[in-house]
Amino acid sequence: MASAPTLTAAPGRAAEHRHRADLAVLAVEVVLLGVAVGVGLVLNRRDVGLYADAAPLYAKWQPHLGWGTPAALLIAVAVLGWGVRWARTARWGALLAAGWASSVAWTLSLALVDGWSAGLTRRLTAQAEYLTEVPGVTDIPAMLAGFTSRILDFRPESWSTHTAGHPPGALLLFVGLDRVGLGGGAAAGLACVLVGATVTVSVPVTLRALGAPEAARAVVPFLVLLPGAVWMGVSADALFAGVVAAGLALLAVRGPTAAALGGVLLGFALYLSYGFVLVGALALAVLVLRPAARLRALLAGGVGVLAVAVAFTLAGFHWWEGYRLLVERYYQGWAAERPYAYWVWANLAALLLCAGPVVGPALRRAVAAATGRARAGWRRAALATAVRDAGPAVVLPLAAAVAVAAADVSGLSKAEVERIWLPFAVWLLAAAALLPARARHWWLAGQVATALAVNHLLWTVS
C-alpha cells in the first residue's frame, strides 16, 4: 500500500517538471526578443545599416488603432472561448471549413487595422512588388526565356526587388490573376489571404493522414490565430505558404494521383522561391511518416516535381542560373550592409513574433520526444521506425526547424524573415499539439497578445 502514492506522484512530478521547462523556454524567448529589440535600437542610432527601423522586424514604430481592431478582438474571444473546445468534437469537414473561414477573418481584421487601402489594396502595388511588373508582361514565353537577363540590378530593364528575388513562378501567378480579370492590388491581396488561409486545412489534413487525428484537431486554433497573419495579410509569401502546405498534404494522403499532384505543387513551389529547396526536409519527413506505399508516393511525387522543372527549363528559365544571379543581386542591395552578426540570431526573434511564443516550448517538447525515440531507435537498429513512432507532431516541426536553421546560417535571409519564413512557421506550430490540453488556452492567449501587440504598435511592411 505504501508504494501506491509514489507510483501516482511520479507522473505528476514529471508533468510539473515539463511545465517548468516550458516556462524556462518562454523566459529565454522574452530575453531573446528584448535583446534583439535593444541591440536593434542601438545599431539603428549608430546608422549601422540594418534597414529595419523596428528591428528585428522590417517595420517602423507607429502605435495605431483601426476599424479592424474590434473585429480582431471579437474573433480572438470567439476562438478562445468556444472554438478550442469545439475543435475537439466537431465534424472533421465542418472543423476544416470553420478553421479556414476563421483564419480569413482573423487575417483580414489584422490587415484592416491599417485601413482598407494601406492594409490591403496597396501592399502589393509598392515599387518593389510584383504587380508593378504585371502590365509589362505581354508575352509570357518571352518573359520566361529572358527572365534571368533582368535579375541583376542597376540596369534599365532590371526587375523590381521582389520579382528579381524569386523565380518567375511568383510573377506568373499575378500575371495569371490579371489575365482572368482579377488584376490590381485588391484582388491580388485577397487572393493571398484566401490561399494563405488554406494552411489551416492543409496542415491538419497532413497530420491526420499521417496518423495523428488528435494533434490535427489541437493545432487548428493555433493556425487560425497565427501571429504571422499580420504578414499573411497581405504578402505573396502567404500565397507561397498555401501552395507548399497543399503540396505536402497531397503527398501525405493515400494514392499515387494525390502524390503526383503534390509533387506538381511542390515542384511549382521551387519556382516561387529559391529557398523552397529546403521544403525537401518536410517532404522527406512526410514520406517517412506515411503509413504505407512510401516508394510509390516518392516516385509519383518525384515525377510531378520533374514535370514542372522540365516545363520551366524548356520554356527557357534555368533554375540554377537564376539562383546564381539572385545571389549576386542580393549583395547589390541592402544585404551587403546588413550585418550577419546581428541578423543570424535576431532573425530568430523575428520568427518568434511570427510563430508566436508557443513555438519555443512546443519545439522543446518535440525535441524531448524525438530524443527519447531516437535513443530507442538506435538500440533497436531501426531509427526509421523510431521516427515514425515519434509521430508527425514531433517530426514535421523538427523538419521545419532544420529548414529554418539552414536558411538562417546561409546569410541569404538577413531580415524580413517574419514573412519569408511563413511557409515553415505554420509547420512549427504542429508541435503545439504536444502541450497539455489544460494549458493550450493560455498559450493561445499569448499568441493573440503577440499578434495584436505587433499589429497595433508597429506599421509592418510586407
NORLINBEL-V559543 format. One record per pair of residues at least 24 apart in sequence whose C-alpha atoms are under 10 Angstrom apart, sorted by sequence separation. I is the first residue (numbers start at 0). J is the second residue. If there is no record, write none. Layout:
# NORLINBEL-V559543
I_J + I_J
This chain:
# NORLINBEL-V559543
77_101 + 143_167 + 198_222 + 199_223 + 243_267 + 365_389 + 368_392 + 369_393 + 399_423 + 400_424 + 403_427 + 142_167 + 143_168 + 197_222 + 198_223 + 199_224 + 242_267 + 243_268 + 365_390 + 368_393 + 369_394 + 398_423 + 399_424 + 75_101 + 132_158 + 196_222 + 197_223 + 199_225 + 242_268 + 243_269 + 365_391 + 367_393 + 368_394 + 399_425 + 400_426 + 74_101 + 131_158 + 132_159 + 196_223 + 241_268 + 365_392 + 366_393 + 396_423 + 399_426 + 400_427 + 74_102 + 131_159 + 142_170 + 143_171 + 239_267 + 240_268 + 243_271 + 258_286 + 365_393 + 366_394 + 369_397 + 395_423 + 396_424 + 398_426 + 399_427 + 129_158 + 130_159 + 142_171 + 239_268 + 242_271 + 364_393 + 365_394 + 396_425 + 397_426 + 398_427 + 399_428 + 74_104 + 75_105 + 128_158 + 129_159 + 132_162 + 362_392 + 365_395 + 366_396 + 396_426 + 397_427 + 74_105 + 127_158 + 128_159 + 129_160 + 130_161 + 131_162 + 247_278 + 251_282 + 361_392 + 362_393 + 365_396 + 366_397 + 395_426 + 396_427 + 73_105 + 127_159 + 128_160 + 129_161 + 130_162 + 139_171 + 196_228 + 239_271 + 243_275 + 247_279 + 250_282 + 361_393 + 365_397 + 394_426 + 395_427 + 396_428 + 397_429 + 71_104 + 72_105 + 126_159 + 127_160 + 128_161 + 129_162 + 195_228 + 238_271 + 239_272 + 250_283 + 251_284 + 252_285 + 394_427 + 395_428 + 396_429 + 397_430 + 70_104 + 71_105 + 74_108 + 125_159 + 126_160 + 127_161 + 128_162 + 129_163 + 136_170 + 244_278 + 247_281 + 248_282 + 251_285 + 262_296 + 266_300 + 362_396 + 363_397 + 392_426 + 393_427 + 395_429 + 396_430 + 70_105 + 71_106 + 73_108 + 126_161 + 127_162 + 128_163 + 136_171 + 139_174 + 196_231 + 236_271 + 243_278 + 247_282 + 250_285 + 251_286 + 261_296 + 262_297 + 265_300 + 266_301 + 269_304 + 361_396 + 362_397 + 392_427 + 394_429 + 395_430 + 396_431 + 71_107 + 72_108 + 127_163 + 139_175 + 192_228 + 195_231 + 196_232 + 235_271 + 236_272 + 239_275 + 246_282 + 247_283 + 250_286 + 251_287 + 253_289 + 259_295 + 262_298 + 263_299 + 264_300 + 265_301 + 266_302 + 267_303 + 268_304 + 392_428 + 393_429 + 394_430 + 67_104 + 70_107 + 71_108 + 72_109 + 133_170 + 137_174 + 194_231 + 195_232 + 244_281 + 247_284 + 248_285 + 251_288 + 252_289 + 253_290 + 254_291 + 255_292 + 258_295 + 259_296 + 262_299 + 263_300 + 266_303 + 267_304 + 270_307 + 392_429 + 393_430 + 67_105 + 70_108 + 71_109 + 132_170 + 133_171 + 136_174 + 192_230 + 193_231 + 195_233 + 243_281 + 247_285 + 251_289 + 252_290 + 253_291 + 254_292 + 255_293 + 258_296 + 259_297 + 261_299 + 262_300 + 263_301 + 265_303 + 266_304 + 267_305 + 269_307 + 270_308 + 358_396 + 362_400 + 391_429 + 392_430 + 393_431 + 67_106 + 69_108 + 70_109 + 71_110 + 133_172 + 135_174 + 192_231 + 193_232 + 195_234 + 198_237 + 202_241 + 205_244 + 209_248 + 243_282 + 247_286 + 250_289 + 251_290 + 253_292 + 255_294 + 257_296 + 258_297 + 259_298 + 260_299 + 261_300 + 262_301 + 263_302 + 264_303 + 265_304 + 266_305 + 267_306 + 268_307 + 269_308 + 391_430 + 392_431 + 393_432 + 67_107 + 68_108 + 69_109 + 71_111 + 129_169 + 130_170 + 133_173 + 134_174 + 191_231 + 192_232 + 195_235 + 197_237 + 198_238 + 201_241 + 204_244 + 205_245 + 208_248 + 253_293 + 255_295 + 256_296 + 258_298 + 259_299 + 260_300 + 261_301 + 262_302 + 263_303 + 264_304 + 266_306 + 267_307 + 392_432 + 393_433 + 67_108 + 68_109 + 70_111 + 71_112 + 129_170 + 132_173 + 133_174 + 191_232 + 192_233 + 194_235 + 195_236 + 196_237 + 197_238 + 200_241 + 201_242 + 204_245 + 205_246 + 207_248 + 208_249 + 254_295 + 255_296 + 258_299 + 259_300 + 262_303 + 263_304 + 266_307 + 267_308 + 270_311 + 392_433 + 66_108 + 67_109 + 68_110 + 70_112 + 128_170 + 129_171 + 132_174 + 133_175 + 190_232 + 191_233 + 192_234 + 195_237 + 196_238 + 198_240 + 199_241 + 201_243 + 202_244 + 205_247 + 206_248 + 208_250 + 209_251 + 251_293 + 254_296 + 255_297 + 257_299 + 258_300 + 259_301 + 260_302 + 261_303 + 262_304 + 263_305 + 265_307 + 266_308 + 418_460 + 419_461 + 65_108 + 66_109 + 67_110 + 68_111 + 69_112 + 129_172 + 130_173 + 133_176 + 134_177 + 188_231 + 189_232 + 190_233 + 191_234 + 192_235 + 194_237 + 195_238 + 197_240 + 198_241 + 201_244 + 202_245 + 204_247 + 205_248 + 208_251 + 209_252 + 250_293 + 253_296 + 255_298 + 256_299 + 257_300 + 258_301 + 259_302 + 260_303 + 261_304 + 262_305 + 263_306 + 264_307 + 418_461 + 65_109 + 66_110 + 67_111 + 68_112 + 129_173 + 130_174 + 133_177 + 188_232 + 189_233 + 190_234 + 191_235 + 193_237 + 194_238 + 195_239 + 196_240 + 197_241 + 198_242 + 200_244 + 201_245 + 204_248 + 205_249 + 207_251 + 208_252 + 209_253 + 252_296 + 255_299 + 256_300 + 258_302 + 259_303 + 260_304 + 262_306 + 263_307 + 267_311 + 417_461 + 65_110 + 66_111 + 67_112 + 68_113 + 129_174 + 133_178 + 188_233 + 189_234 + 190_235 + 191_236 + 192_237 + 193_238 + 194_239 + 195_240 + 196_241 + 197_242 + 198_243 + 199_244 + 200_245 + 201_246 + 202_247 + 203_248 + 204_249 + 205_250 + 206_251 + 207_252 + 208_253 + 251_296 + 254_299 + 255_300 + 258_303 + 259_304 + 262_307 + 263_308 + 273_318 + 415_460 + 65_111 + 66_112 + 67_113 + 187_233 + 188_234 + 191_237 + 192_238 + 194_240 + 195_241 + 198_244 + 201_247 + 202_248 + 205_251 + 206_252 + 250_296 + 270_316 + 273_319 + 415_461 + 64_111 + 65_112 + 66_113 + 67_114 + 130_177 + 187_234 + 188_235 + 190_237 + 191_238 + 194_241 + 195_242 + 197_244 + 198_245 + 201_248 + 204_251 + 205_252 + 249_296 + 250_297 + 256_303 + 259_306 + 64_112 + 65_113 + 66_114 + 67_115 + 134_182 + 185_233 + 187_235 + 190_238 + 191_239 + 193_241 + 194_242 + 195_243 + 197_245 + 200_248 + 201_249 + 204_252 + 270_318 + 273_321 + 274_322 + 63_112 + 64_113 + 65_114 + 66_115 + 133_182 + 184_233 + 188_237 + 191_240 + 192_241 + 195_244 + 250_299 + 269_318 + 273_322 + 63_113 + 64_114 + 65_115 + 133_183 + 188_238 + 191_241 + 198_248 + 250_300 + 272_322 + 67_118 + 187_238 + 194_245 + 249_300 + 130_182 + 131_183 + 273_325 + 130_183 + 247_300 + 350_403 + 130_184 + 246_300 + 347_403 + 130_187 + 346_403 + 347_404 + 124_183 + 125_184 + 123_183 + 124_184 + 347_407 + 123_184 + 124_185 + 343_404 + 346_407 + 121_183 + 122_184 + 123_185 + 173_235 + 345_407 + 365_427 + 120_183 + 121_184 + 122_185 + 123_186 + 124_187 + 172_235 + 343_406 + 344_407 + 353_416 + 354_417 + 120_184 + 121_185 + 123_187 + 124_188 + 343_407 + 344_408 + 353_417 + 365_429 + 366_430 + 119_184 + 120_185 + 122_187 + 123_188 + 170_235 + 342_407 + 343_408 + 349_414 + 350_415 + 352_417 + 353_418 + 362_427 + 365_430 + 368_433 + 119_185 + 120_186 + 121_187 + 122_188 + 169_235 + 172_238 + 342_408 + 343_409 + 346_412 + 349_415 + 350_416 + 351_417 + 354_420 + 358_424 + 361_427 + 362_428 + 364_430 + 365_431 + 119_186 + 120_187 + 121_188 + 169_236 + 343_410 + 346_413 + 347_414 + 349_416 + 350_417 + 353_420 + 354_421 + 361_428 + 362_429 + 363_430 + 364_431 + 365_432 + 116_184 + 119_187 + 120_188 + 123_191 + 339_407 + 342_410 + 345_413 + 346_414 + 348_416 + 349_417 + 350_418 + 353_421 + 359_427 + 361_429 + 362_430 + 364_432 + 365_433 + 116_185 + 119_188 + 120_189 + 169_238 + 339_408 + 343_412 + 344_413 + 345_414 + 346_415 + 347_416 + 348_417 + 349_418 + 350_419 + 354_423 + 355_424 + 358_427 + 359_428 + 361_430 + 362_431 + 364_433 + 365_434 + 115_185 + 118_188 + 119_189 + 169_239 + 339_409 + 340_410 + 342_412 + 343_413 + 346_416 + 347_417 + 350_420 + 354_424 + 357_427 + 358_428 + 360_430 + 361_431 + 363_433 + 364_434 + 339_410 + 342_413 + 343_414 + 345_416 + 346_417 + 349_420 + 350_421 + 353_424 + 354_425 + 357_428 + 358_429 + 359_430 + 360_431 + 361_432 + 362_433 + 338_410 + 339_411 + 341_413 + 342_414 + 353_425 + 354_426 + 358_430 + 359_431 + 361_433 + 362_434 + 119_192 + 337_410 + 339_412 + 340_413 + 341_414 + 342_415 + 350_423 + 351_424 + 354_427 + 355_428 + 357_430 + 358_431 + 360_433 + 361_434 + 161_235 + 339_413 + 342_416 + 346_420 + 350_424 + 354_428 + 357_431 + 360_434 + 338_413 + 339_414 + 209_285 + 334_410 + 337_413 + 338_414 + 208_285 + 209_286 + 334_411 + 337_414 + 357_434 + 209_287 + 210_288 + 334_412 + 335_413 + 206_285 + 209_288 + 210_289 + 334_413 + 205_285 + 208_288 + 209_289 + 210_290 + 333_413 + 334_414 + 107_188 + 208_289 + 209_290 + 330_411 + 361_442 + 107_189 + 110_192 + 206_288 + 208_290 + 209_291 + 329_411 + 357_439 + 360_442 + 329_412 + 205_289 + 357_441 + 358_442 + 107_192 + 326_411 + 357_442 + 103_189 + 106_192 + 107_193 + 325_411 + 356_442 + 357_443 + 106_193 + 355_442 + 356_443 + 357_444 + 104_192 + 355_443 + 356_444 + 357_445 + 358_446 + 103_192 + 104_193 + 106_195 + 356_445 + 357_446 + 102_192 + 103_193 + 106_196 + 355_445 + 356_446 + 102_193 + 103_194 + 105_196 + 355_446 + 356_447 + 103_195 + 104_196 + 354_446 + 355_447 + 356_448 + 100_193 + 102_195 + 103_196 + 353_446 + 355_448 + 356_449 + 99_193 + 102_196 + 103_197 + 352_446 + 355_449 + 99_194 + 101_196 + 102_197 + 288_383 + 354_449 + 355_450 + 99_195 + 100_196 + 102_198 + 103_199 + 287_383 + 288_384 + 353_449 + 354_450 + 99_196 + 100_197 + 102_199 + 287_384 + 290_387 + 352_449 + 353_450 + 98_196 + 99_197 + 101_199 + 169_267 + 288_386 + 289_387 + 351_449 + 352_450 + 98_197 + 99_198 + 100_199 + 168_267 + 169_268 + 171_270 + 172_271 + 287_386 + 288_387 + 98_198 + 99_199 + 168_268 + 169_269 + 170_270 + 171_271 + 287_387 + 288_388 + 352_452 + 353_453 + 96_197 + 98_199 + 99_200 + 166_267 + 168_269 + 169_270 + 170_271 + 288_389 + 352_453 + 95_197 + 97_199 + 98_200 + 99_201 + 166_268 + 167_269 + 168_270 + 169_271 + 284_386 + 285_387 + 288_390 + 289_391 + 96_199 + 97_200 + 166_269 + 167_270 + 168_271 + 169_272 + 284_387 + 288_391 + 95_199 + 96_200 + 165_269 + 166_270 + 167_271 + 168_272 + 287_391 + 94_199 + 95_200 + 165_270 + 166_271 + 167_272 + 94_200 + 95_201 + 128_234 + 129_235 + 165_271 + 166_272 + 285_391 + 288_394 + 128_235 + 164_271 + 165_272 + 166_273 + 284_391 + 287_394 + 288_395 + 92_200 + 95_203 + 164_272 + 165_273 + 95_204 + 162_271 + 164_273 + 165_274 + 285_394 + 122_232 + 123_233 + 284_394 + 285_395 + 118_229 + 122_233 + 123_234 + 284_395 + 91_203 + 121_233 + 122_234 + 123_235 + 283_395 + 284_396 + 91_204 + 119_232 + 120_233 + 122_235 + 281_394 + 282_395 + 284_397 + 285_398 + 118_232 + 119_233 + 281_395 + 284_398 + 118_233 + 119_234 + 280_395 + 281_396 + 283_398 + 284_399 + 281_397 + 282_398 + 102_219 + 106_223 + 109_226 + 112_229 + 280_397 + 281_398 + 102_220 + 105_223 + 106_224 + 110_228 + 280_398 + 281_399 + 101_220 + 102_221 + 104_223 + 105_224 + 106_225 + 109_228 + 110_229 + 279_398 + 280_399 + 281_400 + 99_219 + 102_222 + 103_223 + 105_225 + 106_226 + 108_228 + 109_229 + 110_230 + 278_398 + 279_399 + 280_400 + 281_401 + 91_212 + 95_216 + 98_219 + 101_222 + 102_223 + 105_226 + 106_227 + 107_228 + 108_229 + 109_230 + 110_231 + 111_232 + 277_398 + 278_399 + 280_401 + 281_402 + 94_216 + 97_219 + 98_220 + 101_223 + 102_224 + 106_228 + 107_229 + 109_231 + 110_232 + 231_353 + 277_399 + 280_402 + 98_221 + 99_222 + 100_223 + 101_224 + 102_225 + 105_228 + 106_229 + 109_232 + 110_233 + 227_350 + 229_352 + 230_353 + 278_401 + 279_402 + 91_215 + 95_219 + 98_222 + 99_223 + 105_229 + 106_230 + 107_231 + 108_232 + 109_233 + 227_351 + 229_353 + 277_401 + 278_402 + 87_212 + 91_216 + 94_219 + 98_223 + 103_228 + 106_231 + 107_232 + 226_351 + 227_352 + 228_353 + 277_402 + 278_403 + 87_213 + 97_223 + 98_224 + 102_228 + 106_232 + 107_233 + 226_352 + 227_353 + 228_354 + 276_402 + 277_403 + 86_213 + 87_214 + 89_216 + 105_232 + 106_233 + 225_352 + 226_353 + 227_354 + 275_402 + 87_215 + 88_216 + 103_231 + 225_353 + 226_354 + 227_355 + 274_402 + 277_405 + 86_215 + 87_216 + 102_231 + 103_232 + 225_354 + 226_355 + 274_403 + 277_406 + 86_216 + 87_217 + 224_354 + 225_355 + 226_356 + 85_216 + 86_217 + 224_355 + 274_405 + 275_406 + 86_218 + 87_219 + 222_354 + 274_406 + 83_216 + 84_217 + 86_219 + 221_354 + 83_217 + 86_220 + 221_355 + 83_218 + 85_220 + 83_219 + 84_220 + 221_357 + 82_219 + 83_220 + 274_411 + 82_220 + 83_221 + 274_412 + 79_220 + 78_220 + 281_423 + 78_221 + 168_311 + 167_311 + 278_422 + 75_220 + 78_223 + 79_224 + 274_419 + 275_420 + 278_423 + 281_426 + 78_224 + 274_420 + 277_423 + 272_419 + 275_422 + 75_223 + 275_423 + 74_223 + 75_224 + 167_316 + 74_224 + 166_316 + 166_317 + 167_318 + 166_318 + 71_224 + 167_321 + 166_321 + 165_321 + 166_322 + 164_321 + 165_322 + 163_321 + 164_322 + 166_325 + 164_324 + 165_325 + 163_324 + 164_325 + 163_325 + 164_326 + 164_328 + 163_328 + 164_329 + 163_329 + 144_311 + 143_311 + 144_312 + 147_315 + 160_328 + 143_312 + 144_313 + 145_314 + 146_315 + 147_316 + 160_329 + 143_313 + 144_314 + 145_315 + 146_316 + 147_317 + 151_321 + 140_311 + 143_314 + 144_315 + 145_316 + 146_317 + 147_318 + 150_321 + 142_314 + 143_315 + 144_316 + 148_320 + 149_321 + 150_322 + 152_324 + 160_332 + 141_314 + 142_315 + 143_316 + 144_317 + 147_320 + 148_321 + 150_323 + 151_324 + 152_325 + 140_314 + 141_315 + 142_316 + 143_317 + 147_321 + 150_324 + 151_325 + 218_392 + 139_314 + 140_315 + 146_321 + 147_322 + 149_324 + 150_325 + 151_326 + 152_327 + 153_328 + 140_316 + 147_323 + 148_324 + 150_326 + 151_327 + 152_328 + 214_390 + 215_391 + 147_324 + 150_327 + 151_328 + 152_329 + 210_387 + 214_391 + 215_392 + 147_325 + 150_328 + 151_329 + 152_330 + 153_331 + 209_387 + 214_392 + 240_418 + 244_422 + 150_329 + 152_331 + 211_390 + 213_392 + 240_419 + 243_422 + 244_423 + 151_331 + 152_332 + 210_390 + 211_391 + 239_419 + 240_420 + 241_421 + 242_422 + 243_423 + 209_390 + 210_391 + 211_392 + 236_417 + 237_418 + 240_421 + 241_422 + 244_425 + 209_391 + 210_392 + 236_418 + 237_419 + 239_421 + 240_422 + 244_426 + 208_391 + 209_392 + 235_418 + 236_419 + 237_420 + 238_421 + 239_422 + 240_423 + 206_390 + 207_391 + 234_418 + 235_419 + 236_420 + 237_421 + 238_422 + 240_424 + 241_425 + 206_391 + 233_418 + 234_419 + 236_421 + 237_422 + 240_425 + 205_391 + 206_392 + 231_417 + 236_422 + 240_426 + 230_417 + 231_418 + 229_417 + 230_418 + 206_395 + 229_418 + 230_419 + 205_395 + 227_417 + 228_418 + 231_421 + 226_417 + 227_418 + 230_421 + 202_395 + 227_420 + 228_421 + 227_421 + 227_424 + 227_425 + 225_424 + 225_425 + 222_424 + 222_425 + 225_428 + 221_425 + 222_426 + 222_428 + 218_425 + 221_428 + 222_429 + 218_426 + 221_429 + 219_428 + 222_431 + 218_428 + 219_429 + 221_431 + 218_429 + 221_432 + 217_429 + 218_430 + 219_431 + 217_430 + 218_431 + 219_432 + 215_429 + 217_431 + 218_432 + 214_429 + 217_432 + 218_433 + 214_430 + 216_432 + 217_433 + 214_431 + 215_432 + 217_434 + 214_432 + 221_439 + 225_443 + 213_432 + 214_433 + 217_436 + 220_439 + 221_440 + 224_443 + 226_445 + 227_446 + 220_440 + 224_444 + 226_446 + 211_432 + 218_439 + 221_442 + 222_443 + 225_446 + 226_447 + 229_450 + 217_439 + 221_443 + 224_446 + 225_447 + 226_448 + 227_449 + 228_450 + 229_451 + 202_425 + 203_426 + 206_429 + 220_443 + 221_444 + 224_447 + 226_449 + 227_450 + 198_422 + 202_426 + 225_449 + 226_450 + 229_453 + 230_454 + 221_446 + 225_450 + 226_451 + 229_454 + 236_461 + 195_421 + 199_425 + 202_428 + 203_429 + 221_447 + 224_450 + 226_452 + 227_453 + 228_454 + 234_460 + 235_461 + 195_422 + 198_425 + 202_429 + 226_453 + 233_460 + 234_461 + 198_426 + 226_454 + 233_461 + 230_459 + 232_461 + 229_459 + 230_460 + 231_461 + 229_460 + 230_461 + 229_461 + 50_333 + 49_333 + 50_334 + 48_333 + 49_334 + 48_334 + 50_336 + 51_337 + 55_341 + 48_335 + 49_336 + 50_337 + 54_341 + 55_342 + 48_336 + 49_337 + 54_342 + 47_336 + 48_337 + 49_338 + 55_344 + 56_345 + 47_337 + 48_338 + 49_339 + 55_345 + 56_346 + 47_338 + 54_345 + 55_346 + 49_341 + 54_346 + 55_347 + 56_348 + 57_349 + 49_342 + 55_348 + 56_349 + 54_348 + 55_349 + 56_350 + 54_349 + 55_350 + 42_338 + 56_352 + 55_352 + 56_353 + 42_341 + 39_341 + 38_341 + 39_342 + 35_341 + 39_345 + 35_342 + 38_345 + 35_344 + 36_345 + 35_345 + 34_345 + 35_346 + 35_347 + 36_348 + 31_344 + 32_345 + 35_348 + 36_349 + 31_345 + 34_348 + 35_349 + 32_347 + 33_348 + 31_347 + 32_348 + 31_348 + 32_349 + 30_348 + 31_349 + 28_347 + 29_348 + 32_351 + 28_348 + 31_351 + 32_352 + 29_351 + 28_351 + 28_352 + 28_355 + 29_356 + 28_356 + 28_357 + 26_356 + 28_358 + 25_356 + 28_359 + 24_356 + 25_357 + 27_359 + 28_360 + 24_357 + 25_358 + 26_359 + 128_461 + 24_358 + 25_359 + 24_359 + 25_360 + 21_357 + 23_359 + 24_360 + 125_461 + 22_359 + 23_360 + 24_361 + 21_359 + 22_360 + 24_362 + 122_460 + 123_461 + 21_360 + 24_363 + 112_451 + 122_461 + 20_360 + 21_361 + 118_458 + 21_362 + 109_450 + 113_454 + 118_459 + 18_360 + 21_363 + 109_451 + 112_454 + 113_455 + 118_460 + 17_360 + 20_363 + 21_364 + 112_455 + 118_461 + 20_364 + 109_453 + 110_454 + 109_454 + 113_458 + 17_363 + 109_455 + 112_458 + 113_459 + 17_364 + 110_459 + 17_367 + 84_436 + 83_436 + 83_439 + 84_440 + 57_414 + 58_415 + 83_440 + 55_413 + 56_414 + 57_415 + 55_414 + 56_415 + 57_416 + 54_414 + 55_415 + 56_416 + 57_417 + 79_439 + 80_440 + 83_443 + 54_415 + 55_416 + 56_417 + 57_418 + 79_440 + 55_417 + 56_418 + 78_440 + 79_441 + 51_414 + 49_413 + 50_414 + 51_415 + 79_443 + 49_414 + 78_443 + 79_444 + 78_444 + 75_443 + 76_444 + 79_447 + 75_444 + 75_446 + 76_447 + 75_447 + 74_447 + 75_448 + 72_447 + 71_447 + 72_448 + 75_451 + 71_450 + 72_451 + 71_451 + 68_451 + 68_454 + 68_455 + 62_452 + 64_454 + 65_455 + 62_453 + 63_454 + 64_455 + 62_454 + 63_455 + 64_456 + 60_453 + 61_454 + 62_455 + 63_456 + 61_455 + 62_456 + 63_457 + 58_453 + 60_455 + 61_456 + 62_457 + 63_458 + 60_456 + 61_457 + 62_458 + 56_453 + 59_456 + 60_457 + 61_458 + 58_456 + 59_457 + 60_458 + 61_459 + 58_457 + 59_458 + 60_459 + 57_457 + 58_458 + 59_459 + 56_457 + 57_458 + 58_459 + 59_460 + 57_459 + 58_460 + 56_459 + 57_460 + 58_461 + 53_457 + 56_460 + 57_461 + 52_457 + 53_458 + 53_459 + 51_460 + 21_434 + 18_434 + 17_434 + 18_435 + 17_435 + 18_438 + 14_435
